[in-house]
Amino acid sequence: GGKGGNGGGSSRNARTQAEDGIAFVDGSVNQGAAGIGIWYGAGHRLNFASSIPDAAADNNVTELIAIFMVLLRHPRHARLAIHTDSRACMTTIEGLASGAAVGSFKPSTPAYRSLLRALRWVLFWRSGRTVLHKIKAHSGQTPNERADQLAALGANSEFASTVPGYGLSGEGEGNKLSRGLFPGALWGDLIRFLAGEEGVGTGAIGGDHEAFTRKKTAADKRTSPYSHYKGPLATPVPLDSNKELTIALALDCEMVGIGPDGEKSILAQVSVVNESGNTVYTSYAAPTKKVTDYRTHVSGILARHIDPVTAPPFARVQAEVRALIKDRVVVGHALENDFDALQLRHPPGMTRDTAHWRPFLRMGRFSKRLRHLARDHCGLKIQGGAHDPAEDARAAMYLYLKFKDNWEGQVHATRQGRDGRGRI
């Protein structure tokens, strides 16, 4: 009996994604630096990351380049299932496979047309079954997050890939290296591809798989009722009674208005909470200028709260907060506004801002409101009336803790190449 081949379900379940030829791809564009990531599985020889030419720094183009590279590096006779979170790229690949003219795709630049021709060429010469799967971006799927981390690592690394039409990373479009479908080092890759051999090397990863393969130990895991919260909306409360200063602290400020229209903001109150959600610092601050709008309906601030006779002076509050957050990770939402109100600066590498972290952005560009992020990801209800800075800081902290592994993985990947290319 049985269906032969795999010898039954248990043996099939034991096969890994890498053995099945399943690859996850992603592209990264960050402040003009572009990179690609390919993830098969922990420690797999075909995992790959590299920078690509700055001229290709477009989200859809980088994703297409990642697809091109996985097609070129994977043995052409072997089955390959590519997982991408880009619907636009899937549509492009489907069009190429069905014979659509290269000139019918946008943008209609010479470099992009060369990339599409090279893509169509490797698709034509692949004899193994090739399938593309659309997956939801940043949905918590670890393989997709690994590909995203590798793309960030590649974007900031010294390891550069030559790309059809775009040439070698660091050289502009139209350079002599850009001529032909397989320029420069790609010619050797083409010979290997036609011979049915797989790609060599892991690019920017080198021999350091540790940051992308380590499994969490019991010590790494933090028990939190919000990690997989699916119940009714609840107000965020402390996780335990710990009131010690922790490695990460969340901060939120309330401001009042000054000037003729009350549009300019100055500090009125600041709260800081630790990783347990307990308040470790809170204080009102006496205004440094005449207040023309207390914004009470939003801020909850009344004149008596910041009376110069009873409220601490701004300089003291500023100094206390500065000392508190020094050398610590600061979590918050739109922290630039809080730091402006406090007139403080904090190292960008030590901030975790829920308003700007890529997986939280709408359409990859627009910030979502904190209350919406807290509701959608943690089942929390905040800002039901006047804002409570401690409550908002707590919500930001719980968002950070829920996604800490992926967030810190991306930070680590970015830092890997900071010294090499000098940019994040």
C-alpha positions in Angstrom: 0.0 0.0 0.0 0.9 3.7 0.4 1.7 6.1 -2.4 5.4 5.3 -2.6 8.1 8.0 -3.0 8.1 9.6 0.4 7.2 6.5 2.4 4.4 8.1 4.3 3.3 11.2 6.1 5.9 11.2 8.9 8.8 11.1 6.5 7.2 13.9 4.5 6.8 16.0 7.6 10.4 15.6 8.5 11.6 17.1 5.2 12.7 20.7 5.6 11.7 23.7 3.5 15.3 23.9 2.1 15.1 20.2 0.9 11.8 21.0 -0.8 13.4 24.0 -2.7 11.3 26.6 -0.9 12.8 30.0 -0.8 11.6 33.3 0.7 12.9 36.6 -1.0 12.8 40.2 0.0 14.2 43.5 -1.0 15.3 46.4 1.2 15.5 50.2 0.5 16.7 52.4 3.3 17.9 56.0 2.7 19.1 55.2 -0.8 20.9 51.9 0.1 19.4 48.9 -1.5 19.8 45.2 -0.8 18.3 41.7 -1.3 17.8 38.7 0.9 17.1 35.0 0.1 16.2 32.6 2.9 15.9 28.8 2.5 16.4 27.7 6.1 18.7 27.8 9.1 22.3 27.5 7.9 21.4 26.6 4.3 24.2 27.0 1.8 21.9 29.0 -0.6 20.9 31.6 1.9 22.1 34.9 0.4 22.3 38.6 1.0 24.0 41.4 -0.9 23.8 45.1 -1.7 22.6 46.1 -5.2 23.2 49.3 -7.2 21.6 52.4 -5.7 20.0 53.1 -9.1 17.8 50.1 -8.3 16.6 51.5 -5.0 12.9 50.9 -5.6 10.8 48.5 -3.6 9.4 46.6 -6.6 12.7 46.6 -8.4 14.7 45.2 -5.5 12.1 42.4 -5.0 12.4 41.5 -8.7 16.2 41.4 -8.4 15.8 39.1 -5.4 13.6 36.8 -7.5 16.1 37.0 -10.4 19.0 36.0 -8.1 17.2 33.1 -6.5 16.3 31.8 -10.0 19.9 32.1 -11.1 21.4 30.6 -8.0 19.0 27.6 -7.7 19.9 24.5 -9.7 17.9 24.9 -12.9 16.7 21.3 -13.0 15.5 21.3 -9.4 12.0 22.3 -8.2 11.8 25.8 -6.8 8.9 27.5 -4.9 9.5 31.2 -4.4 7.6 33.1 -1.7 7.3 36.9 -2.1 5.2 39.5 -0.4 5.0 41.7 -3.6 1.8 41.3 -5.6 3.3 43.7 -8.3 6.3 41.4 -8.8 4.1 38.3 -9.1 2.0 40.1 -11.8 5.2 41.1 -13.6 6.6 37.5 -13.5 3.3 36.1 -14.7 3.3 38.5 -17.6 6.8 37.6 -18.6 6.0 33.9 -18.4 2.9 34.4 -20.6 5.0 36.2 -23.3 4.1 39.8 -22.6 6.4 42.3 -24.3 9.1 43.8 -22.1 8.2 47.3 -23.2 4.7 46.9 -21.8 5.9 47.1 -18.2 6.6 50.2 -16.2 9.0 51.9 -15.6 10.1 51.8 -19.2 13.8 52.6 -18.5 16.6 50.8 -20.4 17.9 49.3 -17.1 14.5 47.9 -16.1 13.9 46.4 -19.5 17.3 44.7 -19.3 16.4 43.2 -16.0 13.1 41.9 -17.3 14.8 40.3 -20.3 17.3 38.6 -18.1 14.4 37.4 -15.9 12.5 36.0 -18.8 15.7 34.3 -20.1 16.3 32.3 -16.8 12.6 31.5 -16.6 12.8 30.0 -20.1 15.9 27.9 -19.4 14.7 26.5 -16.1 13.6 22.9 -16.5 12.6 22.3 -12.9 9.1 23.2 -11.8 9.0 26.9 -10.8 6.1 28.3 -8.6 5.6 31.7 -7.1 3.5 32.1 -3.9 2.2 35.4 -2.6 2.4 35.8 1.1 1.2 38.5 3.4 4.0 41.0 4.4 5.1 41.1 8.0 2.4 38.6 9.1 4.7 37.0 11.7 6.0 34.2 9.3 9.5 33.7 10.5 11.0 32.7 7.0 9.7 35.9 5.5 11.1 37.9 8.4 14.4 36.2 7.9 14.5 37.2 4.3 13.7 40.8 5.3 16.5 40.8 7.8 18.9 39.4 5.2 17.9 42.2 2.8 18.6 44.8 5.4 22.0 43.2 6.1 22.8 43.1 2.4 21.8 46.8 1.8 24.4 47.9 4.3 27.2 45.5 3.5 30.3 45.7 1.4 29.3 42.6 -0.6 27.8 43.8 -3.9 25.9 42.0 -6.7 26.0 42.8 -10.4 22.5 43.3 -11.7 21.3 43.2 -15.4 20.8 46.7 -16.6 22.0 48.3 -13.4 25.6 47.1 -13.3 27.6 46.7 -10.1 26.6 48.2 -6.8 28.3 51.6 -6.4 28.3 52.3 -10.2 25.7 54.3 -12.0 23.1 53.1 -14.5 24.6 53.2 -18.0 28.1 52.2 -16.9 29.9 49.8 -19.3 29.4 47.0 -16.8 25.6 47.4 -17.3 25.7 46.4 -20.9 24.3 43.0 -21.9 21.9 40.8 -20.0 24.7 39.1 -17.9 27.4 41.7 -17.4 30.6 41.3 -15.3 30.5 38.5 -12.8 27.1 37.4 -13.9 28.7 35.8 -16.9 30.3 33.1 -14.7 26.9 32.7 -12.9 25.3 32.1 -16.3 27.8 29.4 -17.2 27.2 27.7 -13.8 23.4 28.0 -14.2 23.4 26.4 -17.7 25.5 23.5 -16.3 22.8 22.9 -13.7 25.0 23.8 -10.8 23.9 25.9 -7.7 25.2 29.3 -6.7 28.3 29.5 -4.5 28.7 31.5 -1.3 26.2 33.3 0.9 27.2 36.9 0.0 27.1 39.4 2.9 26.2 36.6 5.4 29.6 35.1 5.1 30.1 32.4 7.8 28.0 34.3 10.4 24.6 32.5 10.4 24.3 32.8 14.1 22.3 36.0 14.1 19.7 34.5 11.8 19.5 30.9 13.0 19.7 30.9 16.8 16.6 29.4 18.4 15.2 31.1 21.5 16.1 29.4 24.8 13.8 29.4 27.8 15.8 32.3 29.2 14.9 34.4 26.1 11.2 33.8 26.3 9.3 36.4 28.3 5.8 35.5 29.5 3.4 38.3 28.5 -0.4 38.2 28.4 -0.2 40.3 25.3 2.1 38.1 23.2 -0.9 36.3 21.6 -3.8 38.3 22.8 -7.1 37.5 21.1 -9.6 38.5 23.7 -11.8 41.7 24.1 -10.0 45.1 24.2 -8.5 45.9 27.5 -6.7 48.8 29.0 -2.9 48.1 29.3 -1.8 47.3 32.8 1.6 46.4 34.3 2.7 42.9 33.7 4.1 42.4 37.2 5.3 44.4 40.2 8.9 45.0 38.9 9.8 48.7 39.1 13.5 48.5 38.3 15.0 50.3 35.4 15.2 47.9 32.4 17.3 47.8 29.3 14.4 49.4 27.4 12.2 52.2 28.7 9.2 53.6 27.0 8.5 57.4 27.0 5.6 59.6 26.2 5.0 63.3 26.7 1.9 65.6 26.8 2.3 69.1 25.4 0.5 72.4 25.6 0.3 75.1 23.0 2.0 78.5 22.9 1.9 81.4 20.5 -1.1 83.3 19.0 -2.9 80.2 17.8 -1.5 77.8 20.4 0.0 75.7 17.6 3.6 75.5 18.9 4.1 72.9 21.5 6.1 72.8 24.8 6.4 70.1 27.4 3.7 69.8 30.1 4.1 66.2 31.4 6.4 63.2 30.8 6.0 59.6 31.8 8.5 56.8 31.5 7.7 53.1 32.0 9.9 50.0 32.2 9.5 46.6 30.3 7.0 45.5 32.9 4.8 48.5 32.2 5.4 50.1 35.6 6.0 53.8 35.8 9.5 54.6 36.8 9.2 58.4 36.3 6.4 60.9 35.8 6.4 64.6 36.3 4.7 67.8 35.2 6.9 70.6 34.0 6.4 74.3 34.5 6.0 76.1 31.2 8.9 78.2 29.9 6.6 80.4 27.9 3.0 81.7 28.2 0.5 78.9 27.5 -2.3 79.9 25.1 -3.9 76.5 24.7 -3.9 73.8 27.4 -5.4 71.3 24.9 -7.2 69.8 27.9 -9.6 67.7 25.8 -6.6 65.8 24.4 -3.8 66.3 26.9 -5.8 66.2 30.1 -3.6 69.1 31.3 -5.2 71.8 33.5 -3.6 75.1 34.5 -3.1 73.9 38.1 -1.0 70.9 36.9 1.8 73.2 35.5 1.5 76.1 37.8 5.1 77.5 38.1 4.7 77.7 41.8 4.1 74.0 42.3 5.4 72.3 39.1 9.1 71.4 38.8 11.0 73.6 36.4 11.6 72.4 32.9 15.4 72.3 33.2 15.1 69.8 36.2 12.7 67.5 34.4 14.8 67.6 31.3 18.0 66.7 33.3 16.2 63.9 35.1 14.9 62.3 31.9 18.2 62.7 30.2 19.9 60.8 33.1 17.2 58.1 33.1 17.4 57.2 29.4 21.2 57.5 29.0 22.6 54.3 27.4 19.1 52.7 27.3 16.8 51.8 24.4 14.0 54.3 24.3 10.6 53.0 23.0 7.8 55.3 21.9 5.5 56.6 19.2 6.7 59.5 17.0 9.5 60.0 19.4 10.8 63.0 17.4 7.9 65.0 19.0 8.7 63.9 22.5 12.4 64.6 22.1 11.6 68.1 20.7 9.4 68.8 23.7 12.2 67.7 26.0 14.9 69.4 23.9 16.9 66.2 24.0 18.7 64.1 21.5 19.1 60.3 21.7 21.1 58.0 19.4 19.0 56.8 16.5 20.4 53.3 17.1 19.0 53.3 20.6 15.4 54.2 19.7 12.5 51.9 18.8 9.7 54.0 17.3 6.4 52.3 16.6 5.5 55.2 14.3 8.3 54.5 11.9 9.1 50.7 12.1 8.6 49.4 8.6 6.2 46.5 9.4 3.9 48.9 11.2 3.7 51.3 8.3 0.6 51.5 6.1 1.4 50.9 2.4 5.1 50.8 3.5 5.2 54.6 4.0 2.5 56.0 6.3 2.5 55.9 10.1 -0.5 54.4 11.9 -1.9 55.9 15.1 -0.7 54.3 18.3 -4.2 53.4 19.4 -4.8 51.5 16.1 -1.5 49.6 16.4 -2.3 48.8 20.1 -5.8 47.6 19.2 -4.8 45.5 16.1 -1.7 43.8 17.5 -2.2 43.7 21.3 -6.0 43.9 21.8 -5.5 47.1 23.8 -7.7 50.1 24.2 -6.1 53.4 24.8 -6.9 57.1 24.5 -10.5 56.6 25.3 -10.6 60.2 26.7 -7.8 62.6 27.6 -4.4 61.0 26.9 -2.5 59.4 29.8 1.2 59.5 28.9 2.0 56.4 31.0 -0.8 54.5 29.3 0.5 55.4 25.9 4.1 54.6 26.8 2.9 51.2 28.1 1.1 50.4 24.9 4.2 51.3 22.8 6.3 49.1 25.1 4.0 46.1 24.7 4.1 46.5 20.9 7.9 46.5 21.0 8.0 43.5 23.3 5.6 41.5 21.1 7.8 42.0 18.0 11.1 42.4 19.8 12.8 39.4 18.2 12.1 40.5 14.6 12.7 44.2 15.4 16.1 43.5 17.0 17.0 41.1 14.3 16.6 43.9 11.7 18.6 46.3 13.9 21.4 43.7 14.1 21.3 43.2 10.4 21.5 46.9 9.7 24.4 47.3 12.2 26.4 44.6 10.5 27.1 46.8 7.5 27.1 50.3 9.2 30.9 50.6 9.4 31.3 49.3 5.8 29.0 51.7 4.1 28.4 54.3 6.8 24.6 54.4 6.5 21.6 52.8 8.1 
